[in-house]
Amino acid sequence: MSQEYEIVRYPKVRHIRVFVDEVKYRTQHLHGDYEICFVLEGEATFHYLGGNLTVCAGDAAFLDSNAAHSIEGSMIGLFFQISNRFLASYLPELHSKSYRNCNLREYLGERYEETYREALQIASTYFKEEGDYRAKSIDFCLRLLSLVFVSVPHEDLKQRDLDSRRKNAERLERIVSYIDAHHQGPLSLDEIASSEGITPTHLSHLFSEGLGVRYQDYLAEKRLETAVLLMRNSSKSIIDISYEAGFSDPKYMTRLFKKRYGCTPKEFRKANAAPEIYPHRDSVVLERIYGDQEAEDYLCDKFLLARSSEI
């Protein structure tokens, strides 16, 4: 899976971003935010290092700060992204705690249903930007994180572990950047390991530990993503696209493609010919983030919420 560091923007409230997202596939990424996804419709699986988390309508997925993850399934989710700097001045010890990625329904007990309903109301106010929506958003996120921190299991990390994680993260970032730049040509594990001054075995272990995927699988996924971009944005033949994406054998690419996407490259190209199906034509991300007005209307109509002016 392609590793991406997402720079989260906070257009309305400092350190807080709220949005409704219709997701089918989101490539592996990480960011310095705690992420809570209240699932509104459908089902999805969050893949992260060390496990998977499947959630469905009515659940809420919690992802720890800087937890690399991808999303796969078919869902509409209400996302709260809260910067890990939000409470840094008051709780500096948070940087040394690692919280479990989990379904909050399992840990919040009697408070869960109330929290879920309030999240919908707060989001509706946020999208409409009426009244004291900033204060309400901040208040809700403070209480939400407080619930998470006292309810979700965590691990206390020693400084040595923190330093090691930081060093490995920096090394992985260099390696991933190198693969992104060179994956369309011949690229071996030995070549990358040599550039980092480590053994291929060490690099292979670093990949598995840091990204939760083998090097060869990561490279194949990156080449598949490039093939998808070429299929969407060019009229080149599938064979030519295969070679341009970095595959030495078009038949091998077709086998991987069918396993990954459930269809052949030709079938995929035909199904995704219309841009309105998945508007993100500059990436393989299959998601659609609602505009504020659309999100507001969706929440009010779907969950029979009072309009923001009535809250």
ChimeraX attribute file (.defattr): number of C-alpha atoms within 10 A of each C-alpha:
attribute: neighborCount
match mode: 1-to-1
recipient: residues
	/A:1	23
	/A:2	19
	/A:3	20
	/A:4	16
	/A:5	13
	/A:6	12
	/A:7	10
	/A:8	15
	/A:9	13
	/A:10	14
	/A:11	10
	/A:12	15
	/A:13	15
	/A:14	13
	/A:15	18
	/A:16	21
	/A:17	21
	/A:18	24
	/A:19	19
	/A:20	26
	/A:21	20
	/A:22	18
	/A:23	22
	/A:24	19
	/A:25	19
	/A:26	19
	/A:27	21
	/A:28	21
	/A:29	19
	/A:30	20
	/A:31	20
	/A:32	19
	/A:33	24
	/A:34	21
	/A:35	23
	/A:36	24
	/A:37	23
	/A:38	27
	/A:39	23
	/A:40	23
	/A:41	17
	/A:42	16
	/A:43	20
	/A:44	23
	/A:45	20
	/A:46	23
	/A:47	18
	/A:48	22
	/A:49	16
	/A:50	11
	/A:51	10
	/A:52	15
	/A:53	16
	/A:54	17
	/A:55	23
	/A:56	21
	/A:57	15
	/A:58	17
	/A:59	22
	/A:60	25
	/A:61	23
	/A:62	24
	/A:63	24
	/A:64	22
	/A:65	22
	/A:66	16
	/A:67	23
	/A:68	23
	/A:69	25
	/A:70	20
	/A:71	24
	/A:72	17
	/A:73	17
	/A:74	18
	/A:75	23
	/A:76	25
	/A:77	27
	/A:78	22
	/A:79	21
	/A:80	22
	/A:81	23
	/A:82	25
	/A:83	21
	/A:84	19
	/A:85	16
	/A:86	17
	/A:87	15
	/A:88	12
	/A:89	8
	/A:90	9
	/A:91	10
	/A:92	11
	/A:93	11
	/A:94	17
	/A:95	14
	/A:96	14
	/A:97	17
	/A:98	16
	/A:99	20
	/A:100	15
	/A:101	24
	/A:102	21
	/A:103	21
	/A:104	23
	/A:105	19
	/A:106	12
	/A:107	16
	/A:108	17
	/A:109	10
	/A:110	9
	/A:111	11
	/A:112	18
	/A:113	14
	/A:114	10
	/A:115	19
	/A:116	18
	/A:117	14
	/A:118	13
	/A:119	21
	/A:120	19
	/A:121	21
	/A:122	21
	/A:123	26
	/A:124	28
	/A:125	24
	/A:126	25
	/A:127	21
	/A:128	17
	/A:129	15
	/A:130	14
	/A:131	13
	/A:132	10
	/A:133	20
	/A:134	18
	/A:135	12
	/A:136	16
	/A:137	21
	/A:138	18
	/A:139	12
	/A:140	16
	/A:141	19
	/A:142	15
	/A:143	12
	/A:144	14
	/A:145	15
	/A:146	11
	/A:147	17
	/A:148	17
	/A:149	14
	/A:150	11
	/A:151	14
	/A:152	17
	/A:153	14
	/A:154	14
	/A:155	10
	/A:156	13
	/A:157	13
	/A:158	11
	/A:159	10
	/A:160	9
	/A:161	12
	/A:162	14
	/A:163	11
	/A:164	12
	/A:165	13
	/A:166	12
	/A:167	12
	/A:168	16
	/A:169	15
	/A:170	11
	/A:171	15
	/A:172	18
	/A:173	15
	/A:174	14
	/A:175	18
	/A:176	19
	/A:177	13
	/A:178	14
	/A:179	20
	/A:180	16
	/A:181	10
	/A:182	12
	/A:183	20
	/A:184	20
	/A:185	15
	/A:186	10
	/A:187	14
	/A:188	14
	/A:189	15
	/A:190	15
	/A:191	11
	/A:192	19
	/A:193	17
	/A:194	12
	/A:195	10
	/A:196	14
	/A:197	9
	/A:198	12
	/A:199	14
	/A:200	17
	/A:201	12
	/A:202	10
	/A:203	23
	/A:204	18
	/A:205	16
	/A:206	19
	/A:207	20
	/A:208	15
	/A:209	14
	/A:210	18
	/A:211	24
	/A:212	19
	/A:213	18
	/A:214	17
	/A:215	19
	/A:216	13
	/A:217	12
	/A:218	20
	/A:219	23
	/A:220	21
	/A:221	18
	/A:222	21
	/A:223	26
	/A:224	25
	/A:225	20
	/A:226	22
	/A:227	26
	/A:228	23
	/A:229	17
	/A:230	22
	/A:231	22
	/A:232	21
	/A:233	12
	/A:234	9
	/A:235	10
	/A:236	13
	/A:237	11
	/A:238	18
	/A:239	15
	/A:240	13
	/A:241	21
	/A:242	27
	/A:243	17
	/A:244	18
	/A:245	23
	/A:246	23
	/A:247	22
	/A:248	14
	/A:249	11
	/A:250	16
	/A:251	12
	/A:252	11
	/A:253	25
	/A:254	19
	/A:255	14
	/A:256	19
	/A:257	21
	/A:258	14
	/A:259	11
	/A:260	12
	/A:261	11
	/A:262	12
	/A:263	16
	/A:264	16
	/A:265	22
	/A:266	12
	/A:267	11
	/A:268	17
	/A:269	17
	/A:270	11
	/A:271	11
	/A:272	16
	/A:273	13
	/A:274	11
	/A:275	10
	/A:276	9
	/A:277	13
	/A:278	16
	/A:279	15
	/A:280	13
	/A:281	17
	/A:282	11
	/A:283	14
	/A:284	18
	/A:285	18
	/A:286	19
	/A:287	20
	/A:288	16
	/A:289	15
	/A:290	15
	/A:291	13
	/A:292	18
	/A:293	11
	/A:294	13
	/A:295	20
	/A:296	25
	/A:297	18
	/A:298	16
	/A:299	20
	/A:300	17
	/A:301	12
	/A:302	11
	/A:303	13
	/A:304	10
	/A:305	18
	/A:306	14
	/A:307	16
	/A:308	20
	/A:309	11
	/A:310	8
	/A:311	12
